[in-house]
Amino acid sequence: ALTLYFKALELYRRIFGEKELSAAHMYNEIGNVLQQKQGKVDEAVGMYERAIEIKKIRLGEKHPSVAESYINLATARHQKGDLEGSMELYRLANSLLGNTMPLDSRENKTQQEQNDVDHLHPSVAIIYHNVGLVYQDMGKL
């Protein structure tokens, strides 16, 4: 799969240019394979960072797709042991997705925040799950 992803990336870059969303998508996919299937987390981080850079240029810094790439980068940072760095990226993604509820489960939620759940982007659930894993690794059970 990885060889084909690199070929697709090369074609997208030649046809549409380096800063095309299709290229950003391929950078994310390559990062996923490198991280999840090959354990090459450092290389994956570079791919995710490149995807974020392109998406911010093409979509703007506050687009949900940018937030989803921040989630990918956060999982890689977590895997590398950078717990604080991953938390910062999760907070950023969480805010980009419009979630006003705190990521710390110990904080009290207002009724308005509880009502806002109906309007959350589905990726917010992924953020909460992954933040739970980071907190577990931090010993904050």
MOFENRA-V490509 format. One record per residue. N is the residue number from 1. RES is the residue in one small letter. PHI is phi as a letter, one per 40 degrees, with the letter a starting at -180 (* if undefined). OMEGA is omega in whole degrees, 0 to 359 (none if undefined). Layout:
n->{N | N}
res->{RES | RES}
phi->{PHI | PHI}
omega->{OMEGA | OMEGA}
This chain:
n->{1 | 2 | 3 | 4 | 5 | 6 | 7 | 8 | 9 | 10 | 11 | 12 | 13 | 14 | 15 | 16 | 17 | 18 | 19 | 20 | 21 | 22 | 23 | 24 | 25 | 26 | 27 | 28 | 29 | 30 | 31 | 32 | 33 | 34 | 35 | 36 | 37 | 38 | 39 | 40 | 41 | 42 | 43 | 44 | 45 | 46 | 47 | 48 | 49 | 50 | 51 | 52 | 53 | 54 | 55 | 56 | 57 | 58 | 59 | 60 | 61 | 62 | 63 | 64 | 65 | 66 | 67 | 68 | 69 | 70 | 71 | 72 | 73 | 74 | 75 | 76 | 77 | 78 | 79 | 80 | 81 | 82 | 83 | 84 | 85 | 86 | 87 | 88 | 89 | 90 | 91 | 92 | 93 | 94 | 95 | 96 | 97 | 98 | 99 | 100 | 101 | 102 | 103 | 104 | 105 | 106 | 107 | 108 | 109 | 110 | 111 | 112 | 113 | 114 | 115 | 116 | 117 | 118 | 119 | 120 | 121 | 122 | 123 | 124 | 125 | 126 | 127 | 128 | 129 | 130 | 131 | 132 | 133 | 134 | 135 | 136 | 137 | 138 | 139 | 140 | 141}
res->{a | l | t | l | y | f | k | a | l | e | l | y | r | r | i | f | g | e | k | e | l | s | a | a | h | m | y | n | e | i | g | n | v | l | q | q | k | q | g | k | v | d | e | a | v | g | m | y | e | r | a | i | e | i | k | k | i | r | l | g | e | k | h | p | s | v | a | e | s | y | i | n | l | a | t | a | r | h | q | k | g | d | l | e | g | s | m | e | l | y | r | l | a | n | s | l | l | g | n | t | m | p | l | d | s | r | e | n | k | t | q | q | e | q | n | d | v | d | h | l | h | p | s | v | a | i | i | y | h | n | v | g | l | v | y | q | d | m | g | k | l}
phi->{* | c | c | c | c | c | c | c | d | c | c | d | c | c | c | b | h | c | b | c | c | c | c | d | c | c | d | c | c | c | d | c | c | d | c | c | b | b | g | c | c | c | c | c | d | c | c | c | c | c | c | c | d | c | c | c | c | c | b | g | c | b | c | d | c | c | c | c | c | c | c | d | c | c | c | c | c | c | c | c | g | c | c | c | c | c | c | c | c | c | c | c | c | d | c | c | c | g | c | c | c | c | c | c | c | c | c | c | b | c | c | c | c | c | c | c | d | c | b | c | c | d | c | c | c | c | d | c | c | c | c | d | c | c | d | c | c | c | g | c | c}
omega->{184 | 179 | 180 | 177 | 178 | 177 | 178 | 179 | 179 | 179 | 178 | 181 | 180 | 184 | 188 | 183 | 184 | 187 | 178 | 181 | 177 | 177 | 179 | 178 | 180 | 176 | 177 | 181 | 178 | 177 | 179 | 180 | 180 | 183 | 191 | 185 | 184 | 179 | 180 | 188 | 180 | 178 | 179 | 179 | 179 | 179 | 179 | 179 | 178 | 178 | 180 | 181 | 180 | 182 | 179 | 178 | 186 | 188 | 187 | 186 | 187 | 182 | 179 | 179 | 175 | 179 | 180 | 176 | 174 | 177 | 178 | 180 | 179 | 179 | 179 | 179 | 177 | 181 | 178 | 180 | 178 | 186 | 180 | 178 | 179 | 178 | 179 | 178 | 176 | 178 | 179 | 179 | 180 | 181 | 178 | 180 | 174 | 180 | 179 | 180 | 181 | 176 | 180 | 185 | 181 | 180 | 180 | 178 | 176 | 178 | 179 | 179 | 178 | 178 | 182 | 181 | 181 | 186 | 183 | 172 | 182 | 180 | 177 | 177 | 178 | 179 | 181 | 179 | 183 | 176 | 175 | 178 | 178 | 178 | 178 | 179 | 176 | 182 | 179 | 182 | none}
